[in-house]
Amino acid sequence: MNCSRCHHPLAAAEKGICKQCRFDLNAGGQRSPEDTTADYRRSPIKRGVQQGLLIVVFMFLLAALIQMFTNDFQLPKYTGDVVAILGLSAGIVRIIFAIVLKK
């Protein structure tokens, strides 16, 4: 037996509610009451791209702060640049991972 909404195969024990789309098979097509946020979930690709962009933005902010306080904490002058490059690299890798490997 398959779910009439998402066509997910159902086991014999899952006769009432589809575990993938939370479709209530017995209530004539209504969703189960425990699933109120299913329509608002973002896709894994969109979530991964947003996380990658957040990594880039926060690392650039951190790099700017480090660059401002390099003399106060006696850090090497290139520390902010290294943090910016690492942040940009981590963000780009996260975006590539989201787009390429989540399909």
ZIUR-V833317 format. One line per field, one symbol per residue. phi: phi as a letter, one per 30 degrees, with the letter a starting at -180 (. if undefined). Layout:
# ZIUR-V833317
phi = ???
This chain:
# ZIUR-V833317
phi = .cddcciddcdddcccbdddcidddccijcddddcccddcddddddddddddddddddddddddddddcdddchcddcdddddddddddddddddddddddcd
